[in-house]
Amino acid sequence: LSRRPRRTPPPAPTMSSFAEAPAGDAAKGAKIFKTKCAQCHVAEKGGGHKQGPNLGGLFGRVSGTTEGFSYSAANKNKGVTWNEETLYDYLLNPKKYIPGTKMVFAGLKKPEDRADLIAYLKDSTK
């Protein structure tokens, strides 16, 4: 009886960048926003600030620049322009992405969750 060597399955994609992430589902992202973000943020443009800044007009904005919100020096000095790629990286671990941020959120480890939240934010923050 000869044994065939076992084939090892190809490694799963790491989805370490937004380009490798699955397509986001805005409806699922809305649920994530409601349970994980809405306590501190308002998504709609023109809404007030909470513990965190209003996210209206988020895409294309530079970190730490929302009028009327008191940001940490770390957030102002990071100077990142928010887009799908930067948000995908940031949402994995905000404190690692911007050391010294006041944001207490631990992050979203699942690539699908980050992609879904970004899909929702793209629609809701216009």
Secondary structure, DSSP 8 states (H G I E B T S, - for coil): ----------------SGGGS----HHHHHHHIIIIITTT---STT----SS---TT-TT-BTT--TT----HHHHHH--B-SHHHHHHHHH-HHHHSTT-S--------HHHHHHHHHHHHHHT-
